[in-house]
Amino acid sequence: MPLHSSAAEHIRDLGDYVSASPSSFHAAHEGARRLAEAGFTGLDELQPWEATAGKFYVIRDGALIAWVTPGDAGPTTGFNILGAHTDSPSFKLKPKPTTGRFGWLQAGVEVYGGPLLNSWLDRELQLAGRLVMLDDTQHLTATGPLLRFPQLAIHLDRAMNEGLTLDKQQHMNPVFGLGDPGGEDLLAVLARRVAGDGVPVDPARIGGYDVVIADTQQPAVFGVRSEFFASGRLDNLSATHAGITALIAHADASDGGPEASGGTAPIAVLAAFDHEEIGSASRSGACGPVLEDILVRISDGLGASVSQRRQAFAGSFCVSADAGHAVHPNYAERHDPVNRPVLNGGPLLKINANQRYATDATGAALWARLCGEAGIPYQEFVSNNVMPCGSTIGPLTATRLGIRTVDVGVPLLSMHSARELCGVEDPHRLARVTELFFGAAAHA
């Protein structure tokens, strides 16, 4: 399947993907569903892998790794990797989650990552994630509109507009009903909303759960020229979706053999990690072994020795794609005075002298070449010297694997809000250059 022919088509499909992905587990499974529909084969990490050439994917918890191995790949064939992440800042359900007082039913939640707390107020929210049963079976669940963080009326705090301060423990307890907490159970609600074949799930058999809060408002295109796209979880499902669509398009273009890509092609890999928003230190995060585990097994299938595998890594490249900041018109002083990216100005090349982003001159040159070949503009992002710079999976991947890495992404406003804002054009451009990258020859 080729890439969407227009930015409008791409943004509609991105909206569908985000809506189907209220948690990292949903994002991984929805990505896998799309890949399977496009002819990719799902592999089980507990089983031996006999296949070498072909199109494959693996789900590890909330992470999705997918790849295309060309028919002429050998022990030293390099990997072109698009790195992204499936999680977003939110709130995670605590143990003993059903609480409440004064006639209200409330959910006990813990802050996940760094959400803009005020953006979550007065919205219809849902619970979504996975339930793990005592027999180790797992179920995805999503409740639809269920909860709300109610804001205090201004009549009860006349200074509210002078400065809103939210206590994460006292004020961020969403309501989900009326009654006695002893008479209702959130786990029973989650069990009733399990997706699948309609087989009832016994809440008493739930052994564990990873459940987060997600906004339920549908994505929307708006603006005087329909140039804006508002949605939850654009950080970083905008890049995960771009990677999925680009990998499917690359696989279809490569079905004709190596001639379709102008010679021996690299092994194209999408690595959509979980837990980036909390530091990536997990078995499915970029600090963990998931990507290396998969690359080693692909390499083993091609008969590579340890030395040949290192040679393949040396000839590999990772594009770390994560959302970045557009210049904010009301807070321009928070941005670099010269480098001020705008929405629909093209995807970002993210640069930091202290390697909070992994971009160096080699990566910048690759990105400039790819964007030039794709015929799309790009913009450079660098932080104001007095503002702290965030980071991504890029430096982690470069450090763990020694693979050359460049950091890029779609520019946003309202990053870490319950509802973020990007330009309609930029996600499509990222997908176009990613498809080109997947088939690009490595450069030392």
VEXDREN-2710 file (C-alpha; in Angstrom, 1 decimal):
% VEXDREN-2710
k/r/px/py/pz
1/MET/0.0/0.0/0.0
2/PRO/1.5/3.3/-1.0
3/LEU/1.6/6.3/1.4
4/HIS/-1.4/8.5/1.5
5/SER/-1.5/10.7/-1.5
6/SER/-2.3/13.8/0.4
7/ALA/-1.7/15.3/3.8
8/ALA/-5.5/15.4/4.4
9/GLU/-5.7/11.6/3.9
10/HIS/-2.8/11.0/6.2
11/ILE/-4.1/13.2/8.9
12/ARG/-7.5/11.5/8.8
13/ASP/-5.7/8.1/9.2
14/LEU/-3.6/9.5/12.0
15/GLY/-6.8/10.6/13.8
16/ASP/-8.1/7.0/13.4
17/TYR/-4.9/5.6/14.8
18/VAL/-4.9/7.9/17.8
19/SER/-8.5/7.2/18.5
20/ALA/-7.8/3.4/18.4
21/SER/-4.8/3.8/20.7
22/PRO/-5.8/5.2/24.1
23/SER/-2.9/3.4/25.8
24/SER/0.5/2.2/24.7
25/PHE/-0.8/-1.4/24.6
26/HIS/-3.6/-0.3/22.3
27/ALA/-1.1/1.6/20.1
28/ALA/1.1/-1.5/19.8
29/HIS/-1.8/-3.8/19.0
30/GLU/-3.4/-1.4/16.5
31/GLY/-0.1/-1.0/14.8
32/ALA/0.3/-4.8/14.7
33/ARG/-3.2/-5.1/13.3
34/ARG/-2.4/-2.7/10.5
35/LEU/0.9/-4.5/9.7
36/ALA/-0.9/-8.0/9.7
37/GLU/-3.5/-6.6/7.3
38/ALA/-0.6/-5.5/5.0
39/GLY/0.9/-9.0/5.0
40/PHE/3.4/-8.8/7.9
41/THR/3.8/-12.0/10.0
42/GLY/3.7/-11.8/13.8
43/LEU/6.5/-13.6/15.6
44/ASP/6.6/-15.0/19.2
45/GLU/9.7/-14.3/21.2
46/LEU/9.3/-17.6/23.0
47/GLN/9.6/-19.6/19.8
48/PRO/12.5/-20.1/17.3
49/TRP/12.5/-17.9/14.3
50/GLU/13.3/-19.7/11.1
51/ALA/12.3/-17.0/8.6
52/THR/15.0/-14.7/7.2
53/ALA/13.7/-12.6/4.4
54/GLY/10.2/-11.1/4.7
55/LYS/8.0/-8.8/6.7
56/PHE/7.6/-9.4/10.4
57/TYR/6.6/-7.8/13.7
58/VAL/6.9/-8.5/17.4
59/ILE/4.9/-7.0/20.3
60/ARG/6.6/-6.8/23.7
61/ASP/4.1/-5.4/26.3
62/GLY/3.5/-1.8/25.0
63/ALA/6.3/-1.8/22.4
64/LEU/6.1/-2.8/18.8
65/ILE/9.1/-3.8/16.6
66/ALA/8.5/-4.4/12.9
67/TRP/10.9/-5.0/10.1
68/VAL/11.4/-5.8/6.4
69/THR/14.3/-8.0/5.5
70/PRO/15.1/-8.0/1.8
71/GLY/15.8/-11.2/0.0
72/ASP/19.4/-10.5/-0.7
73/ALA/20.2/-9.5/2.9
74/GLY/23.4/-11.0/4.3
75/PRO/25.3/-11.2/7.6
76/THR/26.7/-7.7/7.3
77/THR/23.5/-6.0/6.0
78/GLY/22.8/-2.8/8.0
79/PHE/19.6/-1.7/9.7
80/ASN/17.8/1.6/9.0
81/ILE/15.8/2.1/12.2
82/LEU/12.9/4.6/12.8
83/GLY/12.7/4.9/16.6
84/ALA/9.5/6.3/18.2
85/HIS/7.4/5.6/21.3
86/THR/3.9/4.5/22.1
87/ASP/3.3/6.1/25.5
88/SER/2.1/9.6/26.4
89/PRO/2.0/11.7/29.6
90/SER/-1.1/10.8/31.6
91/PHE/-2.3/9.3/34.9
92/LYS/-2.0/5.6/35.9
93/LEU/-4.5/3.7/38.0
94/LYS/-3.2/2.9/41.5
95/PRO/-3.8/-0.2/43.5
96/LYS/-7.1/-0.2/45.4
97/PRO/-8.3/2.3/42.8
98/THR/-11.9/2.7/43.9
99/THR/-12.1/5.6/46.3
100/GLY/-14.4/8.6/47.1
101/ARG/-16.0/10.7/49.7
102/PHE/-19.0/13.0/50.3
103/GLY/-21.1/10.8/48.0
104/TRP/-18.7/10.9/45.1
105/LEU/-17.0/7.9/43.5
106/GLN/-13.4/8.7/42.6
107/ALA/-10.4/6.9/41.0
108/GLY/-7.0/6.7/42.7
109/VAL/-4.4/7.6/40.1
110/GLU/-0.7/8.3/40.0
111/VAL/0.9/10.9/37.7
112/TYR/2.6/9.3/34.7
113/GLY/5.3/11.3/33.1
114/GLY/4.9/15.1/32.9
115/PRO/1.4/16.0/31.9
116/LEU/0.2/19.6/31.8
117/LEU/-2.2/19.0/34.7
118/ASN/-4.5/21.9/34.0
119/SER/-5.2/20.7/30.5
120/TRP/-6.9/17.5/31.9
121/LEU/-9.5/19.5/33.9
122/ASP/-13.2/19.4/32.9
123/ARG/-12.8/16.8/30.2
124/GLU/-14.6/13.5/29.5
125/LEU/-11.9/10.9/30.1
126/GLN/-11.6/7.1/29.8
127/LEU/-9.6/4.3/31.4
128/ALA/-7.6/2.2/29.0
129/GLY/-4.9/-0.4/29.1
130/ARG/-4.4/-4.1/29.8
131/LEU/-5.7/-6.6/32.4
132/VAL/-3.5/-9.6/33.2
133/MET/-5.5/-12.5/34.6
134/LEU/-4.3/-15.0/37.2
135/ASP/-3.9/-17.6/34.4
136/ASP/-1.5/-15.1/32.5
137/THR/-4.0/-14.3/29.8
138/GLN/-4.2/-10.7/28.9
139/HIS/-7.1/-8.4/27.7
140/LEU/-7.2/-4.9/26.3
141/THR/-9.8/-2.7/27.9
142/ALA/-11.1/0.8/27.2
143/THR/-14.1/2.3/29.0
144/GLY/-15.1/5.2/26.8
145/PRO/-16.2/8.4/28.6
146/LEU/-16.2/7.6/32.4
147/LEU/-14.2/10.1/34.4
148/ARG/-13.6/13.8/34.9
149/PHE/-11.2/16.0/36.9
150/PRO/-13.7/18.7/38.1
151/GLN/-12.3/22.2/38.5
152/LEU/-13.1/24.4/41.4
153/ALA/-15.6/27.2/40.6
154/ILE/-14.2/30.7/40.5
155/HIS/-16.8/31.7/43.1
156/LEU/-14.9/29.6/45.6
157/ASP/-11.5/30.9/44.7
158/ARG/-11.6/34.4/43.3
159/ALA/-7.8/34.4/42.7
160/MET/-8.0/31.3/40.4
161/ASN/-7.1/33.3/37.3
162/GLU/-4.2/34.9/39.1
163/GLY/-2.4/31.6/39.3
164/LEU/-3.7/28.0/39.3
165/THR/-1.8/25.6/41.6
166/LEU/-2.8/21.9/41.5
167/ASP/-1.7/19.5/44.1
168/LYS/-1.0/16.1/42.4
169/GLN/-2.4/14.1/45.3
170/GLN/-5.2/16.3/46.6
171/HIS/-6.7/17.8/43.4
172/MET/-6.0/15.1/40.8
173/ASN/-8.6/12.6/41.9
174/PRO/-11.1/12.1/39.0
175/VAL/-14.8/11.4/39.7
176/PHE/-16.5/8.6/37.9
177/GLY/-19.9/8.3/39.7
178/LEU/-22.1/8.8/42.7
179/GLY/-22.5/6.5/45.7
180/ASP/-20.6/4.4/48.2
181/PRO/-17.0/3.3/47.2
182/GLY/-17.7/0.0/48.8
183/GLY/-20.6/-0.7/46.5
184/GLU/-18.7/-0.1/43.2
185/ASP/-15.5/-1.5/41.8
186/LEU/-13.5/0.1/39.0
187/LEU/-11.9/-3.3/38.1
188/ALA/-15.4/-4.6/37.5
189/VAL/-16.1/-1.7/35.2
190/LEU/-12.8/-2.4/33.3
191/ALA/-13.7/-6.1/33.1
192/ARG/-17.1/-5.3/31.5
193/ARG/-15.4/-3.1/28.8
194/VAL/-12.8/-5.7/27.6
195/ALA/-12.5/-5.7/23.8
196/GLY/-12.7/-8.9/21.9
197/ASP/-15.0/-11.9/21.5
198/GLY/-17.6/-11.0/24.1
199/VAL/-16.4/-13.6/26.7
200/PRO/-17.0/-12.1/30.1
201/VAL/-14.0/-11.4/32.3
202/ASP/-14.3/-12.2/36.0
203/PRO/-12.9/-9.2/37.9
204/ALA/-12.0/-11.5/40.8
205/ARG/-9.5/-13.2/38.4
206/ILE/-7.6/-10.0/37.6
207/GLY/-4.1/-10.5/38.9
208/GLY/-2.6/-7.2/37.7
209/TYR/-3.3/-4.2/35.4
210/ASP/-1.6/-1.4/33.6
211/VAL/-4.3/1.2/33.0
212/VAL/-4.0/4.9/32.2
213/ILE/-6.4/7.8/31.7
214/ALA/-6.9/9.1/28.1
215/ASP/-9.0/11.9/26.6
216/THR/-12.0/10.8/24.6
217/GLN/-12.5/14.0/22.5
218/GLN/-12.1/13.1/18.8
219/PRO/-9.2/14.6/16.8
220/ALA/-10.2/17.6/14.7
221/VAL/-8.9/19.6/11.8
222/PHE/-9.5/23.4/12.1
223/GLY/-8.2/26.8/11.3
224/VAL/-9.0/29.5/8.7
225/ARG/-7.4/27.2/6.0
226/SER/-7.9/23.9/7.9
227/GLU/-4.2/24.0/8.6
228/PHE/-4.3/22.8/12.3
229/PHE/-4.8/19.3/13.7
230/ALA/-5.7/18.9/17.4
231/SER/-5.6/15.6/19.2
232/GLY/-4.4/13.8/22.3
233/ARG/-1.2/11.7/22.2
234/LEU/0.5/13.4/19.2
235/ASP/3.6/13.0/21.4
236/ASN/4.4/10.5/20.1
237/LEU/1.8/8.6/18.1
238/SER/2.4/11.1/15.3
239/ALA/5.8/9.5/14.7
240/THR/4.7/5.9/15.5
241/HIS/1.9/6.2/12.9
242/ALA/4.3/7.7/10.4
243/GLY/6.7/4.8/10.9
244/ILE/3.9/2.2/10.5
245/THR/2.6/3.7/7.3
246/ALA/6.1/4.3/5.9
247/LEU/7.2/0.7/6.6
248/ILE/4.1/-0.7/4.9
249/ALA/4.7/1.4/1.9
250/HIS/8.4/0.5/1.9
251/ALA/7.5/-3.2/2.1
252/ASP/5.1/-3.0/-0.9
253/ALA/7.7/-1.0/-2.9
254/SER/10.3/-3.7/-2.1
255/ASP/8.2/-6.7/-3.1
256/GLY/9.8/-6.6/-6.6
257/GLY/13.2/-7.5/-5.2
258/PRO/16.4/-5.6/-4.7
259/GLU/16.0/-3.8/-8.0
260/ALA/13.0/-1.9/-6.6
261/SER/15.3/-0.1/-4.2
262/GLY/18.2/0.4/-6.6
263/GLY/20.4/-2.5/-5.3
264/THR/20.9/-4.2/-2.0
265/ALA/18.6/-2.5/0.5
266/PRO/19.1/-2.2/4.3
267/ILE/16.9/-4.0/6.7
268/ALA/14.1/-1.5/7.5
269/VAL/13.0/-1.5/11.2
270/LEU/10.3/0.4/13.1
271/ALA/11.1/0.4/16.9
272/ALA/8.1/1.9/18.8
273/PHE/9.2/1.7/22.4
274/ASP/7.1/2.1/25.6
275/HIS/7.9/4.2/28.7
276/GLU/9.8/7.0/27.0
277/GLU/7.9/9.6/29.1
278/ILE/9.2/8.1/32.3
279/GLY/12.8/7.5/31.3
280/SER/12.7/4.4/29.1
281/ALA/14.1/2.1/31.8
282/SER/12.0/-1.0/31.3
283/ARG/12.0/-4.3/29.3
284/SER/10.0/-2.6/26.6
285/GLY/11.7/0.8/26.8
286/ALA/14.7/2.2/24.8
287/CYS/17.0/1.7/27.8
288/GLY/16.0/-2.0/27.9
289/PRO/17.1/-4.8/25.6
290/VAL/14.1/-5.0/23.3
291/LEU/15.6/-3.5/20.1
292/GLU/19.0/-5.3/20.6
293/ASP/17.2/-8.6/21.2
294/ILE/15.3/-8.3/17.9
295/LEU/18.3/-7.1/15.9
296/VAL/20.5/-9.9/17.2
297/ARG/17.8/-12.5/16.3
298/ILE/17.5/-11.0/12.8
299/SER/21.2/-11.1/12.5
300/ASP/21.4/-14.7/13.7
301/GLY/18.9/-15.7/11.1
302/LEU/21.2/-14.3/8.5
303/GLY/24.1/-16.4/9.8
304/ALA/26.1/-13.5/11.2
305/SER/29.0/-14.0/13.5
306/VAL/29.5/-11.6/16.4
307/SER/32.1/-9.7/14.3
308/GLN/29.7/-9.5/11.3
309/ARG/26.9/-8.3/13.5
310/ARG/29.1/-5.4/14.8
311/GLN/29.9/-4.7/11.2
312/ALA/26.2/-4.5/10.4
313/PHE/25.6/-2.2/13.4
314/ALA/28.4/0.1/12.2
315/GLY/26.7/0.4/8.8
316/SER/23.3/1.1/10.4
317/PHE/21.4/4.4/11.1
318/CYS/18.6/5.3/13.5
319/VAL/16.2/8.2/13.0
320/SER/14.8/9.0/16.4
321/ALA/11.4/10.6/15.7
322/ASP/9.7/12.3/18.6
323/ALA/7.6/15.5/18.8
324/GLY/9.4/18.8/19.2
325/HIS/8.4/22.4/20.0
326/ALA/7.1/25.0/17.5
327/VAL/7.6/28.6/18.5
328/HIS/4.8/29.8/20.7
329/PRO/3.5/33.2/19.6
330/ASN/2.6/34.2/23.2
331/TYR/5.9/33.0/24.8
332/ALA/8.4/33.7/22.1
333/GLU/11.0/34.6/24.7
334/ARG/11.2/30.9/25.8
335/HIS/12.5/29.9/22.4
336/ASP/15.9/30.4/20.6
337/PRO/15.9/33.9/19.1
338/VAL/17.0/32.7/15.7
339/ASN/15.8/29.1/15.2
340/ARG/12.0/29.3/15.6
341/PRO/10.1/26.4/13.9
342/VAL/6.5/26.9/12.8
343/LEU/3.7/24.5/12.2
344/ASN/3.6/23.2/8.6
345/GLY/7.2/24.4/8.1
346/GLY/8.4/20.8/7.8
347/PRO/9.6/18.2/10.3
348/LEU/12.3/19.2/12.8
349/LEU/16.0/18.4/13.0
350/LYS/16.6/18.5/16.7
351/ILE/20.0/19.6/17.9
352/ASN/21.6/20.0/21.3
353/ALA/25.2/20.6/22.1
354/ASN/25.1/18.5/25.3
355/GLN/23.7/15.5/23.3
356/ARG/20.2/15.6/24.9
357/TYR/19.5/14.9/21.2
358/ALA/21.8/12.5/19.3
359/THR/22.1/14.6/16.2
360/ASP/25.7/15.3/15.0
361/ALA/27.0/16.6/11.6
362/THR/26.7/13.1/10.0
363/GLY/23.1/12.8/11.1
364/ALA/22.3/16.4/10.0
365/ALA/23.8/15.7/6.6
366/LEU/21.7/12.5/6.2
367/TRP/18.5/14.3/7.2
368/ALA/19.2/17.2/4.8
369/ARG/19.9/14.7/1.9
370/LEU/16.7/12.7/2.6
371/CYS/14.5/15.8/2.9
372/GLY/16.0/17.1/-0.3
373/GLU/15.4/13.9/-2.2
374/ALA/11.8/13.8/-0.8
375/GLY/11.2/17.4/-1.9
376/ILE/10.1/18.5/1.6
377/PRO/11.3/21.3/3.8
378/TYR/12.7/20.8/7.3
379/GLN/13.4/23.1/10.2
380/GLU/16.1/23.1/12.9
381/PHE/15.2/23.2/16.6
382/VAL/17.6/24.2/19.3
383/SER/16.7/25.3/22.8
384/ASN/17.1/28.7/24.3
385/ASN/20.3/28.6/26.4
386/VAL/18.4/29.4/29.6
387/MET/15.8/26.7/29.1
388/PRO/16.4/23.1/30.0
389/CYS/16.3/20.7/27.0
390/GLY/14.3/17.5/27.0
391/SER/15.6/14.3/25.6
392/THR/14.4/11.3/23.5
393/ILE/15.2/7.7/22.8
394/GLY/17.9/8.9/20.4
395/PRO/20.8/9.2/22.8
396/LEU/19.8/6.0/24.5
397/THR/19.8/4.0/21.3
398/ALA/23.1/5.5/20.2
399/THR/24.6/4.7/23.6
400/ARG/23.3/1.1/23.9
401/LEU/24.0/0.0/20.4
402/GLY/26.6/2.3/19.0
403/ILE/24.4/3.0/16.0
404/ARG/24.6/6.5/14.4
405/THR/21.5/8.4/15.4
406/VAL/19.8/11.6/14.4
407/ASP/16.8/13.2/16.3
408/VAL/13.8/14.6/14.3
409/GLY/10.1/15.1/14.9
410/VAL/6.9/16.8/14.2
411/PRO/6.6/20.4/15.6
412/LEU/3.8/20.8/18.2
413/LEU/2.3/23.4/20.4
414/SER/0.8/22.4/23.8
415/MET/3.2/19.5/24.2
416/HIS/2.1/17.2/27.1
417/SER/-1.4/18.7/27.1
418/ALA/-4.3/16.4/27.1
419/ARG/-4.9/17.8/23.6
420/GLU/-1.9/18.8/21.5
421/LEU/-1.6/20.8/18.3
422/CYS/0.3/20.2/15.1
423/GLY/0.1/21.3/11.5
424/VAL/-1.8/19.2/9.0
425/GLU/1.2/19.0/6.6
426/ASP/4.0/17.9/8.9
427/PRO/3.0/14.3/9.9
428/HIS/2.6/13.4/6.2
429/ARG/6.0/14.9/5.4
430/LEU/7.6/12.9/8.2
431/ALA/6.0/9.7/6.7
432/ARG/7.3/10.5/3.2
433/VAL/10.9/11.1/4.3
434/THR/10.7/8.0/6.6
435/GLU/9.7/5.8/3.6
436/LEU/12.7/7.2/1.7
437/PHE/15.0/6.6/4.8
438/PHE/13.9/2.9/5.1
439/GLY/15.4/2.2/1.6
440/ALA/18.4/4.5/1.8
441/ALA/21.9/3.2/1.4
442/ALA/24.1/3.6/4.5
443/HIS/26.8/6.3/4.5
444/ALA/29.9/6.2/6.7
END
